[in-house]
Amino acid sequence: MPIVSLQDLLDANVDVLVVGGGTCGLATATRLAQNRPNIVIAVIEAGDYHENDPLVDIPGMMSRAIHNPKYDWTYYTVPQKYAGNRQILQSHGKGLGGSSMLNFFGFVRPSKEELDAIEQLGNVGWNWDSLSAYMKKFRASAFKHRMNLLTDSASRHPRIRRTMDTKALDLIPSDFFSFINNVSNLGPIAKSYPPHITEIHAPLLDSLESMGVPRNPDNSGGRPVGAFLAPTSVDSKTATRSYSASGYYAPNEHLPNLLVLTGALTTKINFTAGADGLQKAASVNIEKDGVKSTVNVKKEVLLSAGSLHTPQLLELSGVGSPKILAPLGIDTIIDLPGVGENLQDHALAPTVVEVDQSFKTFEIFGDPEQLADQQKLYAERKGLLAGVSSCFAFMPAAAFGTEANLADWEKCASVSVIPELDALHPSVRLGMEKQYEILRGWLKDPNQVFSQILTVNGHYPVAGVTPDPTKRYTTLLVAFMHPFTRGRVHITSTNPKAHPDLDPKYLANPADSGVLTSMISFMRRLFKTGPIAESIQSVTVPPFDEDTPIEQVNRFVADTLATVHHPVGTASMLPKELGGVVDSRLRVYGSENLRVVDCSIIPLELSCNIQSVAYAIGEKAADIILSEASLLP
């Protein structure tokens, strides 16, 4: 059904309640509603439905909604001791579609070994074979529609087939034919290449190749190491964002058993005694427009609020560590010390170069005439507004670190390196040590990614740096992919509207700082190598050369570090004796019918833009739940 009223929801006999209409939540809810028409599925979302909103839909405006409380929860960390004592923004999508409404579109898969490691950590059935099948299920090829690229963009793609059109070249990259032949075009989320190939694309890939980072057009088969133009979650038919609200909900809003309530904050999950000593999630408390209500649930509650909000709601409901709950006067209903722990996130440091004045970067939007030209192009599904730069490089540790670096980082793969982790419950510490064992094995593996280069077609915001609006810039962000640090997110108040105590502990483990400083050095060498050197007028960020003392480079990293917005692990899918919060069927330990369906279940950070895995989690969760006896037709 279209968005329902509060009274409509209260009058319904809800079988399955999904808390959070985000990336995973809408995927699961829609699949359940499609497959069980006799069961009522309700979704409660705290944000609004931003349908046909240009700040969400237009790819070239992707960052405009971030920091805006209408679209973004705008969480901030506690002061980060090792990152300049700064409070760092943690954007988190607020609205139907969740963070798929805010993300930067990249579609990249992790390595085979990373997904197999989830099973290795005790989760039978969560492996490459299973999850890669679900990653195919949700995607639709937008190449059933023609891609309209201008001739100058066409010439920059290394592998294309051309068919002449009157005004443009319609390009289909050759590596997409295997995708079209092997993957159904019927999935809900569109996949396409950007319609504007940046001028720095080919020089960057050529220079990386000369430094030992190969091109990798077949990057979705479990071997992501290398450089490539990545597909994006943009529907090339409309040149708009393809996300869970547009792909899953909108085509299925007519289903009479799919109820979606927006603008309603879930404040607590209420339990009653269930079978075999388990707790049964019987209802949830919500607040909409100042009105507090309780929604009863007959069968299942699926918590899909995201890695930052899910542990908050669990703790407000009495699920977590007594050490956190008791001081706030919250009775412990289910004692799970892993709730809110094991927080992992990708983090980045920026490098920015000035490029030739002829390059079309986002700086041209400051020129009214050129902006008007781009708006005209967008009406034809072309130009900078119709897509985003998606050139990536994924690198193993040995590609940028010395043997001495790798030896030092291997020593850092231990809970004992971060003193603050000493106070954790023994089960949580043991689970982390199991993760570190895996990381140590990956450090010297040439097929495992430890750092990423992300391109931005313009000047990325850097504190203390004011770009010249008359110049053109390209940003190359460097990020660590497997953080050695482990953080936390916990409540400090019984007020559900209060932001949680969010502490990723960025750079608390020196290996994380080491990866970023080594990547900064790699980038300085890259900028002087091969074709990219000819495209660069000057290096503006960081403002120093290869001879700069390492202490100054470390300070730069600490002062500029930012999140890549991929938090995981705060309700980890692990055995309970390893600090786990949910089992391999996503059920919260100690509960009869409460599950977590979002990226908080991922126990070990993945080396990819995690939306592909998020959708796969949503799809797999639906199949798990559909197989349960209580939902059989």
N, C-alpha and C positions, 0 to 999 in steps of 0.2 A: 504494500500500500504506500501511497505518498506519505510524507512526514505526518505523523499522527499527533493528536493533542494529548496532554497529560491525562485527561479523563478517559480518552479512548484506550490508553494503555492500562489504566487502573481497572477499566471494565473488562479487559481481556483476560482470558485464562492462559497465562504464559507458561509454555512448557520449557523453553530454553531462553535464558536471558544472557545477552552479551553485553558486558560492561566495557564500553569503548568502541566507537564506530571507526576504527582506524584501519591501517593497512591489513593487518591479520584479521581483525574482528569482522569487517565487512565481507572479506573473502569467505570466512567460515560460515557466517550467518546466511549469506546468499546460497551457498552450496547446500546447507541444511534445509533451507526453505524450498529450494528447487526439488530436492530428493524426498522430502517428507511433507507433502501438502496437507496432511492431517494434523500436523504439529505446528503450534504457534511459536515463532521465533521473534523475540524482541531485542532491539538494540537501543541502548541508552548512551547518548553522546553528549558530553558537556559543552562542546562548541556548536557552531551553527553549520548549516549546509551552505557552503559558498558556491552555489551553482552559478555558472556563467559569470564568474568573477574574474576580471582580467588579471588581477594580481596573482591568482592561482593558475589560470588557464594559459596565459601567454608565456611561452618558454623564456623569451628574452627579458621578462620581468620577474624571474624566479626569486631573486633575493629581496624583492620589495615587501613581501609579507613577513619576513623574518624581523624580529624585534617588535612587531605590531601585535599588541595583546588581543586583537580581534581574531588573529590566526595562529598565534604562538603563545604557549604557556610562559615563555620568557623566564625560565628558571635560571638562576645563577648559582655557581658553586660557592662554597665557603671560600675564604681567602686561601689561595693555593701557595703554600709555603715555598715550594720549589719553582714556582712560575711567577716570580715577581710579587708575591703576596696579593695577586689580583683575584677578583671575583669574575669568573669567566662564564659568559652566556652559554646556556645549554638550550637551544631551540628545540621545541617539542610541539608537533602539530596539534592545533586546537580547532577541531572542526571535523565534519564528516570526511573521512579519508585519512585523518591523522597525519603522520609525517610524510605519507605519500603525496600529500597536498603541498608540502614545503620543500621536498628534497630536490637535489640537483640533477635528477633524471637518469643517472648512470645505471646501465644494466651490465654488471660484471659478475661472473660466478667465482666462487672460491675454488681451491684445488681439491682434487679427489681426496687426498690425505686429510685435509681439514675436516671434511664432512664425515669421513670414516672415523676420525678421532672422536666425534660425538658418540658414536657407538662404542668405541674403545673405552670411553669413560663410563660405560655401564648402561647405555641406552640401545637396546636391541631394536633394529629396524630403522635407526636414524643413521644413515650412511649415504655415500655418494649415489649408489644405484637408486635408492628410494627417493632421495630429495631431488636429484637431477630430473627424475621423471616428473615430479611435481613442478619443477621450474619450467618444464616444457608446457605443462598443462595450462598455466595461467596466461601464457603469452600468445598474442595474435600478431601475425606479420602485417605491418602496415604497408608492405611492398605489393600488396594487391592493388594499392593506389600508386600513382606515378609520383616520383620524387622530382620536384621542380628546383633544380639548382642552376644558378647562373654559370656562364661559361668559365669565369675566373675560378669559381669554387670547384668546378668539375676538373679542372686541370691539376688540382692539388691532391686529388685522391689517387693513390698508387695503383689501385686495382678496380677498374670500372668497365662497364659496357655502355656504349653511347648510342642513343637513338636521337636523331635530330628532331627538334621541335622548332616552331617559328621563332620563338624568343629565347629559348633556353635549351639546355641539355638535360634530358631526363636520365638520371643515373641510377643504376642498380649495382652496387658493389658485388663483385663476383662471389665473395665469401658468403653472400646471403642466399645463393641458390640452394646450397645444402640445407640451410635453415627452412626455406620454403618447402623443399621436397620432403623433409623429415619431421616437420612439426606442424601440427594442426593450426590452421589460420583462424580457428574459432574461439581462441582464448579471449578473456575479457580485457587484458592489458596490451595495448599496442606497443610495438617495437619498431624503431626506425633510426636511420642515421640522421644527423643534423643537416639541414639544407644549406648551411654556410660552412664551408671547410676553411678554417683560418689559414692565413698566409704563412704562419709559422709551422704549420702541421708537418709538411714534408721535410723542411730543414731540421726540425726537432728529431723526427724519426731517423733521418739519415745520420745525424750526429750521434744519437744514442747508439745506433748500430755500430758506428766506428769505435765506440767505447765499450763494446761487448754486450749491449742490451739489444737483442734481436727483435725484428718485427715478428708479431705473433697474430696472424689473422684468425687462427683457429684457437681462440682464447677461451671458448666456452666448454671445452671438453675435459676440464679437470686439470689443465696445464696453463695457468694464467700468466706465467712469467714472460715478460717481453713488453713491447710497445705496440699500440694499436689505436685505431679510431673505434670507440665503443658505441654500440647502439644505445638509444635513449628511449625513455618511456614517453614518447610524443607520438600522437596520431598524425601521420603526415597528410591524411585526408583533410583534416581541419586545422592542422598546425597548432594543436592545443595539447595540454598535459593529459596524459592517460594515467589515471590513478584509481584507487579502489572505489571512490564514490562514483566516478564516471563510468568505470568499467564493470564493476560488480553490482552496485546498487541501482544506478539509473536505469539500466535495461530491465531490471527485475522489480522495480518499485510497484508494479501492478500486482505482484503476488499477494493474495489476500492474507497469507499467513506470515508475511514479513512486515513487522511493525518497527518503525524507527522514530524515536523521540530525540529531538535535539535540544540544546540549551538546558540540559538537565545534568547536574553534578551528582554522581553516586558518592555517598558519604560513608556508607558502612554496609557490610555483608552480615546478615543475621543468621546464626546457627541454631539448630535444635539437635537433640540426641538422635543419631541414626543407628543403623545396624552395626553389630560387631564392635561397638565402642567408637565408631567413627562419627564425625560431626557432619551434619547435613546442612548445606546452605539452603535456607528456606525462603529467604526474602532479602531484598536490599532496600536501604533507605536512600532516597534521592531528594534533591532540592531543585525546583524550577521556578524562576521568577519569584523567589522568596517563599514559595509554598513547599512545605516539607511533606513527603508522602512515603509510603512503603509499598513496594511491588512484590507480590508473592510469586514464587516460582515452583513449578511442579516437578521438573526433572533435573535440569542442569543449569549451573551458573558458570559462564565463561568469562574470566577476567582478561581483558585485552586492552589494558590502559597504557601499555608501553613500559619500557625499562625503568623509567623514572617515576611513574605514577602507580604502577602495579604494586611495588613493595609498600608504598605509602598506604594504599587502600587495604592491603593485607594486614598491616600493623594496626591501622585504625579499627579493624575488625577482630583484633585479638589473635592474629596469626603472626608469629615471629618469636624473637628472643625475649624472655622475661626481663633481661637486663635493660632492654629498650622500653618495654611496655609498662613494667611495674612503677617506675618513677613518674609515669604520666597517669597512674591510676587505672590503667587498662588491664582487665583480667586476661590472662593468657588462655585462650581457647585451644589453640594448637601450638605446641612448643617447637618452633623451627628456627634455630639460630642462623640458618643460611639466608633468611629473608633480608634483602637489602644489601647483602655482602657480595663480593666477587664482581663488583662493577668494573667493567673494562670498556675502553673507548679508543677509537683512533684519534690522534691529535696531529696537528700540522705546524709547520713554520713556513713563512712566505719567502719567495724570491721574486723580484720584479725587474723586468728589463724594459727599457725604452726601445721601441721598434720604429721602423721607417714610417714616415708620415702618410704614406700611401696605404698602410694597413687599415683595414676596417675593424676597429675595436669599439668597445662600448663607449669610449670617449666621444665618438661622433654623435651620440645622443644629446650632447650638450650644444650642438649646432642645430638650431631650429630647422634649417633647410634640409640638412642630412637626416634629421629625425623624421621629417615629413616624407622624405624619400623612402625611408625604412618602413614607415607606416603603410605607404602605398604597396611596397613589396609584400608586407605581411598580408594584405588583403588577397594576394595571389599565392599565399603560403610559401613565401620566399624571404630571404634576407636574415638579418641578425635577430629579429624578434621571433622568427619562426622556429628557432632551435638554439641549442647551446653548444659551446665547444665541448667535445668529449674525447679529447686525445689523452690517453693515459699511458703510463709505463709502470710495470710491476716488477720489482727487482729483488732477487735473493740477497741475503746479507753479504755474501762474498763479492757482490758486484760493486759495493760501495765501502765496505769495511775491510780493514787489513786483517791478517791472521791474528795479530795481537788484539785487535778490536773484538773479533769473534771469541777469542779465549776469555777476554774480560766479560763479555756479555753472557757467556755460558756460566760464569761464576755467579752472575746476578740472577740466574733463574732459580730463585729460592725464596721462600717466605721469610727466611731469617734476614734478608737484606733490608726489609722495611720494618723497623722496630715497632711501628704502630700496629702491625698485624699480630704481635705476640699475644695480645689480649683476646684474640678471636677464639671461639669455641674450637676444641681440638678437631672436630669433624670438618669444620670449614677449612682449617689449616691443612688438613690431610687432603681434602679435595683440591686445594690450590697446588699442593706439592705434586699431585698427579698431573695437573696441567703443566707445571714447570718441567716435568720429565719429558713431556711431549715437545715443548718448546726447545729444550736442549737438543733433541734429536733433529729438529728442523733447521737449526741455525746453520749447519754446514751442508744442508740439502739444496742443490741448485734448482730444484723444482718448487721450493717453498718461498713465498713472498714475505719479505720483512719491511719493505718500504715501497711507497707509491709516489709517482709524480702526477699531479693533476693540473691541467691547464685551465686558465681563466682568461677569456678574451678581453682583457682590460686590467686596470689597476685595482688589485685587491686592497681593501682597507687595512692600513698598517698604522698603529698608534704612532703619532709624532711625525708622520710623513704626509705632506700635502702635495698630491700630484699636480703637475702643470696641465690645465685643461686643454691647452693648445697642442699637447703632444699625444702620442699613441703608446700604449703599454701592453705588455703581455705578462701575466703572472704565472709562475710555475710553483705550485705549492708542493712541499715535500712532507710526507706523513709516515709515521710508523704504523705498521699493520698488525703487529702482535705485541701489544703493550706488556711489559714485564710488571708494571704496577697493578695493584688491585685496590679499588676504592670501595665506596659504600654510599648508600642513600637510605636515610631513616627519618622518621617523624620526630619532631621535638615538641609537638603540641597535639592536643586532641581536636583542634580546629581543622576540619578537612579542607578548608580554603587556604590554610597556611602552606607555604612552599616547604618541602622537606629539606633536611640537612643533607646537602648534596656535596660529596667530597670524592672526586675521581682520583685524588692524590697524584695529579699530573707531575711527572718527572721525579717522583719520590724514589723510584728505582733508577739508578744512574745509567742503566742500559738504554732506557728510553731517550734520555738526553744524548747519549752516545750515538744512537742511530740518527737522530736529527742533525747533530753537529757534523757527523760524517757525510750525511746527505747534502748539507750546505757546502761542504768542501767539494763534493762530487759535482754539484751544480756550478760552482765557480770554474771547475775544469771544463765542464760541458760548454759553458758560454764562450770558451775560447777555442772550441773544437769544430772543425768542418763547416758545413753550410749554415748552421745556426749562428755562428760568429758573424757571418756576413749580414744577417738580418737584424743584429742588435746594434743600436746606437750607443747604449751605455747600460751598465748595471746600476739600478737605483736602490734596490733592496736585496741583500744587506749592503750597507755602505762601507765595505772593507774588502781587502783582497786576500789571497791565499796565505800571505805571511802574517795575517792578524793572529795574535795570541789566542789559544784555545779558550782561555777564560773569557775573552770578549765574545767569542762565538757562542759560548754557553749562555752568557748573559743575554745575547740577542734572542736565542731560542726561548729562554725563560720569559722574556719580556713580550714576545710576539706570539707565543703558542696559542692555538685556538683549537676547538673541537672540530672534527669532521662529521659530528652528529650521528655516530653509529654506536650508541651505548648498548651493552648486552650484559647478561650474567646475573642480574639481581634477583631472579627467582629461578636459579639454575636447575636444569634437568640433569640430575645426578642421583646416584644412590644416596639414601638418607644418611648413611654413615660417612659420606664424603661431603656433607653439608648441603645436600640437595633439598630443593623445595617442592619439585614435582617429579613424578615418575615418568617413564617412557610413554605413558598414555596421557600425559599432561595433567594428571590428577594431583592436586596438592596432597602431600602426605598427611594422613590423619583425617582426611575429609572423604565423604562418600560421593560428592557430586560437584565439587568445585575444581575447575581446571584453569590453567593459565595458558593463553594462546597469544603470545607476542614474543618479541626478540629477547625479553628478559630471561627466557628459558635457555638460550644459547650459552653453554658453559665455558666456551673458549672462543675469544674473538676471532673473526674470520677476515681473510685478506681480500675483502671485496666491498663494494657498495651494497649494503645489506638488504636493499629492497627486494632483490631477487629471492633471497632466502626467506624474507618475511612473508612474501606471498606463498612460497612453498610451505611454510609452517601453517598458514591459514588453510591451505588446500588439504594438507595431510591431517590436520586436526579435524576437519570435517569428516574425512573418511574414518578416522579413529572413532569419532562419536557416532557416526552412522552405523558402525558395526556393533555398538552396544545394544544389549537386549532391550533396554528401556525405550530405544528409538526405532526398533524394528517395526515395519508396517504390520 
